Amino acid sequence: MTQQAEPAVTTPPAPGPGKESDGRTQQRPLALRLLARPEVGVFLGAVAVLIFFLITAPAVRDGSSMANILYQSSTIGIMALPVALLMIGGEFDLSAGVAVITSALTASMTAYQLSMNVWVGVIVALIVSLAIGLFNGWLLVKTGLPSFLVTLGTFLILQGVNLAVTKLITGNVATDDISDMDGFDQAKALFASSFDVGGVNVKITVVWWLVFAALATWVLLRTKYGNWIFAVGGNKESSRAVGVPVTFTKISLFMLVGFGAWFVGMHQLFSFNTVQSGEGVGQELIYIAAAVIGGCLLTGGAGSAIGPVFGAFMFGMVQQGIVYAGWNPDWFKAFLGVMLLGAVLINLWVQRTATRR
C-alpha cells in the first residue's frame, strides 16, 4: 500500500500586541499618511515657493526683504485664521474684506469727529465689528439661507455705507489724520509698532499672527468648542442631535471673523493715520483662498489653523517676490489662480486618500 502524505498545516503567527488591524491601513506608507494631512502639503508648497524666489530674486535673501514678506503675510494671515475656522464650520464670509475698512472708518471718525480719545473709537469699532458678525450669523441660522448669499448682501451694504457715510461726514473719500490725537501713540504701539531683530525691523503684526495661530490651533485641537466647529461643518443636523449648540457655534464663528476684521482694521488705521473708504473690495477672496490653500475643504468639516499660516505666507512670498524679481506685478493674479487651483486639486486628493478603504 502506498501512503498518501497529508498536506502540511501551517498556523499563521499570532499578531503581536498593538499590531491588530482591520486590513485597511496597515500597509499605508508613512510618507503617504503624512502627505494626506493638508498642512503638510501646503508646507511643502510654501517651501518650494520660497526656494523658487530665493533663486530667481536674490533680493529676497536680505533680512529686511524677508521681514517685509512676513509683514505682508501677517496682514493676510490674521484674517485668514478666523475665515478658516468659519470654513471648517461649513460657512463663508464674503464681507470680511470691506468689514476691515468699516472697522477702521468707525474708529477714525468716532475719535476725530467727536474729538475723543482714539481708544473710544477703537472700542466702538470693536462693538460694530462684532455686531456685523452677529448679524451675519443670526440671519444665517434664522433664515437658513446660504452664507454666500447672506454675506454677499452684507458685503454690498458695507461697501456702500463705507463710501456714503465717509463722504457725508468728512466731505471726502478718506478720513482725517488722527496722528496728533490723545491715545494715538499707545494704540499704535499695540496695533502697528515694530521692533528690531538683529538689525532688521519687524512689524508687531508678525508676532500677533503667530500668537493667534497658536491660539486657534489650541482651540481646534484641545477644546470642546473646537470639536463643535468640526462637527457643525461636517453635519449640522447630526451635530444638533447629539447636543452640539449649532446656533451658538455658527454665530460665534462669524463674530470671530468680525474680531479679525477689527484687529486688521486697527492696524491699517494706526499704520497710515487715515483710511480710504473704497478699499477692502476683493480682499475677502484673498482670505478665503489662503484658507483653501491651507487645506480647509470648501465643504466644511476639515482643515487646520496651521495650514492657513503657510497659505498666507505663500501669498506674501509671491506678492513681494514678484516685485523683488523685477517682474510685472500683474503676474500676481496669475500666480494666485494657479495656487488656488493647485490647492483645490490637492485637497480633493487628500479627501479621497483619507476615505480610501
CORJO-V662198 format. One record per backbone hydrogen bond with DSSP energy under -0.5 kcal/mol. CO is the residue of the C=O (numbers start at 1). NH is the residue of the N-H. E is the energy in kcal/mol with one decimal. If there is no record, write none. Layout:
co:CO nh:NH e:E
co:CO nh:NH e:E
//
This chain:
co:1 nh:3 e:-0.5
co:3 nh:5 e:-0.6
co:8 nh:10 e:-0.6
co:10 nh:12 e:-0.6
co:16 nh:19 e:-1.9
co:25 nh:28 e:-1.2
co:29 nh:33 e:-2.0
co:30 nh:34 e:-2.3
co:31 nh:35 e:-2.5
co:32 nh:36 e:-1.3
co:34 nh:37 e:-1.7
co:36 nh:38 e:-0.6
co:37 nh:40 e:-1.2
co:37 nh:41 e:-1.3
co:38 nh:42 e:-2.1
co:39 nh:43 e:-1.6
co:40 nh:44 e:-2.3
co:41 nh:45 e:-2.0
co:42 nh:46 e:-2.6
co:43 nh:47 e:-2.4
co:44 nh:48 e:-2.3
co:45 nh:49 e:-2.4
co:46 nh:50 e:-2.4
co:47 nh:51 e:-2.6
co:48 nh:52 e:-2.3
co:49 nh:53 e:-2.2
co:50 nh:54 e:-2.2
co:51 nh:55 e:-1.6
co:52 nh:56 e:-2.5
co:53 nh:57 e:-2.3
co:57 nh:60 e:-2.3
co:58 nh:61 e:-1.5
co:59 nh:62 e:-1.4
co:62 nh:66 e:-2.1
co:63 nh:67 e:-2.2
co:64 nh:68 e:-1.8
co:65 nh:69 e:-2.2
co:66 nh:70 e:-2.5
co:67 nh:71 e:-1.9
co:68 nh:72 e:-2.4
co:69 nh:73 e:-2.4
co:70 nh:74 e:-2.3
co:71 nh:75 e:-1.9
co:72 nh:76 e:-1.1
co:73 nh:77 e:-3.4
co:74 nh:78 e:-2.6
co:76 nh:80 e:-2.1
co:77 nh:81 e:-1.6
co:78 nh:82 e:-0.8
co:79 nh:83 e:-1.8
co:80 nh:84 e:-2.3
co:81 nh:85 e:-2.2
co:82 nh:86 e:-2.3
co:83 nh:87 e:-2.1
co:84 nh:88 e:-2.6
co:85 nh:89 e:-1.7
co:86 nh:91 e:-2.2
co:87 nh:90 e:-1.8
co:88 nh:301 e:-3.0
co:93 nh:96 e:-0.9
co:95 nh:99 e:-2.1
co:96 nh:100 e:-1.1
co:97 nh:100 e:-0.5
co:97 nh:101 e:-0.9
co:98 nh:102 e:-2.4
co:99 nh:103 e:-2.1
co:100 nh:104 e:-1.9
co:101 nh:105 e:-2.9
co:102 nh:106 e:-2.3
co:103 nh:107 e:-2.1
co:104 nh:108 e:-2.3
co:105 nh:109 e:-2.7
co:106 nh:110 e:-2.1
co:107 nh:111 e:-1.9
co:108 nh:112 e:-2.7
co:109 nh:113 e:-1.7
co:109 nh:114 e:-0.6
co:110 nh:114 e:-0.9
co:111 nh:116 e:-2.3
co:112 nh:115 e:-0.9
co:117 nh:120 e:-1.7
co:117 nh:121 e:-1.0
co:118 nh:122 e:-2.1
co:119 nh:123 e:-2.2
co:120 nh:124 e:-2.5
co:121 nh:125 e:-2.5
co:122 nh:126 e:-1.9
co:123 nh:127 e:-2.1
co:124 nh:128 e:-2.5
co:125 nh:129 e:-2.6
co:126 nh:130 e:-2.5
co:127 nh:131 e:-2.1
co:128 nh:132 e:-2.0
co:129 nh:133 e:-1.9
co:130 nh:134 e:-2.6
co:131 nh:135 e:-2.6
co:132 nh:136 e:-2.4
co:133 nh:137 e:-2.5
co:134 nh:138 e:-2.9
co:135 nh:139 e:-2.7
co:136 nh:140 e:-1.9
co:137 nh:141 e:-2.3
co:138 nh:142 e:-2.1
co:139 nh:143 e:-2.0
co:140 nh:144 e:-2.2
co:146 nh:149 e:-0.6
co:146 nh:150 e:-2.0
co:147 nh:151 e:-2.6
co:148 nh:152 e:-1.4
co:149 nh:153 e:-2.0
co:150 nh:154 e:-1.8
co:151 nh:155 e:-2.5
co:152 nh:156 e:-2.1
co:153 nh:157 e:-2.3
co:154 nh:158 e:-2.9
co:155 nh:159 e:-2.3
co:156 nh:160 e:-2.0
co:157 nh:161 e:-2.7
co:158 nh:162 e:-2.9
co:159 nh:163 e:-1.5
co:160 nh:164 e:-2.8
co:161 nh:165 e:-2.5
co:161 nh:166 e:-0.5
co:162 nh:166 e:-1.3
co:163 nh:167 e:-2.2
co:164 nh:168 e:-2.2
co:165 nh:169 e:-2.5
co:166 nh:170 e:-2.7
co:166 nh:171 e:-0.6
co:166 nh:172 e:-0.7
co:167 nh:171 e:-1.3
co:173 nh:277 e:-2.8
co:178 nh:181 e:-1.8
co:181 nh:184 e:-1.7
co:182 nh:118 e:-2.5
co:183 nh:187 e:-2.2
co:184 nh:188 e:-2.8
co:185 nh:189 e:-1.9
co:186 nh:190 e:-1.2
co:187 nh:191 e:-2.5
co:188 nh:192 e:-2.6
co:193 nh:204 e:-2.7
co:195 nh:202 e:-3.4
co:197 nh:200 e:-1.3
co:200 nh:197 e:-2.6
co:200 nh:202 e:-0.6
co:202 nh:195 e:-2.4
co:203 nh:206 e:-1.4
co:203 nh:207 e:-0.6
co:204 nh:208 e:-2.2
co:205 nh:209 e:-2.6
co:206 nh:210 e:-1.8
co:207 nh:211 e:-2.4
co:208 nh:212 e:-2.9
co:209 nh:213 e:-2.0
co:210 nh:214 e:-2.3
co:211 nh:215 e:-2.4
co:212 nh:216 e:-2.7
co:213 nh:217 e:-2.2
co:214 nh:218 e:-2.2
co:215 nh:219 e:-2.3
co:216 nh:220 e:-2.4
co:217 nh:221 e:-2.2
co:218 nh:222 e:-2.4
co:219 nh:223 e:-1.0
co:219 nh:226 e:-0.7
co:223 nh:227 e:-1.4
co:224 nh:228 e:-2.1
co:225 nh:229 e:-2.0
co:226 nh:230 e:-1.9
co:227 nh:231 e:-2.3
co:228 nh:232 e:-2.9
co:229 nh:233 e:-1.6
co:230 nh:234 e:-1.8
co:231 nh:235 e:-2.7
co:235 nh:239 e:-2.1
co:236 nh:240 e:-2.2
co:237 nh:241 e:-1.9
co:238 nh:242 e:-1.2
co:239 nh:244 e:-2.6
co:240 nh:243 e:-1.3
co:244 nh:246 e:-1.9
co:245 nh:249 e:-2.4
co:246 nh:250 e:-2.7
co:247 nh:251 e:-2.4
co:248 nh:252 e:-2.6
co:249 nh:253 e:-1.9
co:250 nh:254 e:-1.7
co:251 nh:255 e:-2.0
co:252 nh:256 e:-1.9
co:253 nh:257 e:-1.6
co:254 nh:258 e:-1.7
co:255 nh:259 e:-2.2
co:256 nh:260 e:-2.4
co:257 nh:261 e:-2.5
co:258 nh:262 e:-2.1
co:259 nh:263 e:-2.4
co:260 nh:264 e:-2.5
co:261 nh:265 e:-2.2
co:262 nh:266 e:-2.4
co:263 nh:267 e:-2.0
co:264 nh:268 e:-2.3
co:265 nh:269 e:-2.3
co:266 nh:270 e:-2.5
co:267 nh:271 e:-1.2
co:268 nh:272 e:-1.9
co:269 nh:273 e:-2.0
co:273 nh:178 e:-1.5
co:275 nh:175 e:-1.9
co:275 nh:277 e:-0.6
co:276 nh:279 e:-1.4
co:278 nh:281 e:-0.5
co:280 nh:283 e:-1.4
co:280 nh:284 e:-0.5
co:282 nh:285 e:-0.7
co:282 nh:286 e:-1.0
co:283 nh:287 e:-2.2
co:284 nh:288 e:-2.3
co:285 nh:289 e:-2.6
co:286 nh:290 e:-2.3
co:287 nh:291 e:-1.8
co:288 nh:292 e:-2.5
co:289 nh:293 e:-3.1
co:290 nh:294 e:-1.5
co:291 nh:296 e:-2.2
co:292 nh:295 e:-1.9
co:295 nh:297 e:-0.5
co:297 nh:300 e:-1.4
co:302 nh:297 e:-1.1
co:304 nh:308 e:-0.5
co:305 nh:309 e:-0.7
co:306 nh:309 e:-0.6
co:306 nh:310 e:-1.5
co:307 nh:311 e:-2.3
co:308 nh:312 e:-2.7
co:309 nh:313 e:-1.9
co:310 nh:314 e:-2.2
co:311 nh:315 e:-1.7
co:312 nh:316 e:-2.6
co:313 nh:317 e:-2.9
co:314 nh:318 e:-2.6
co:315 nh:319 e:-2.9
co:316 nh:320 e:-2.2
co:317 nh:321 e:-2.6
co:318 nh:322 e:-2.1
co:319 nh:323 e:-0.7
co:320 nh:324 e:-2.7
co:321 nh:325 e:-2.1
co:322 nh:327 e:-2.2
co:323 nh:326 e:-1.2
co:328 nh:331 e:-2.2
co:329 nh:332 e:-1.8
co:330 nh:333 e:-0.9
co:330 nh:334 e:-0.7
co:331 nh:335 e:-2.5
co:332 nh:336 e:-2.6
co:333 nh:337 e:-2.3
co:334 nh:338 e:-2.2
co:335 nh:339 e:-2.8
co:336 nh:340 e:-2.3
co:337 nh:341 e:-2.5
co:338 nh:342 e:-2.5
co:339 nh:343 e:-2.3
co:340 nh:344 e:-2.3
co:341 nh:345 e:-2.2
co:342 nh:346 e:-2.3
co:343 nh:347 e:-2.8
co:344 nh:348 e:-2.2
co:345 nh:349 e:-2.1
co:346 nh:350 e:-2.7
co:347 nh:351 e:-2.6
co:348 nh:352 e:-2.1
co:349 nh:353 e:-2.5
co:350 nh:354 e:-2.6
co:351 nh:355 e:-1.3
co:352 nh:356 e:-0.6
co:353 nh:356 e:-0.7
//
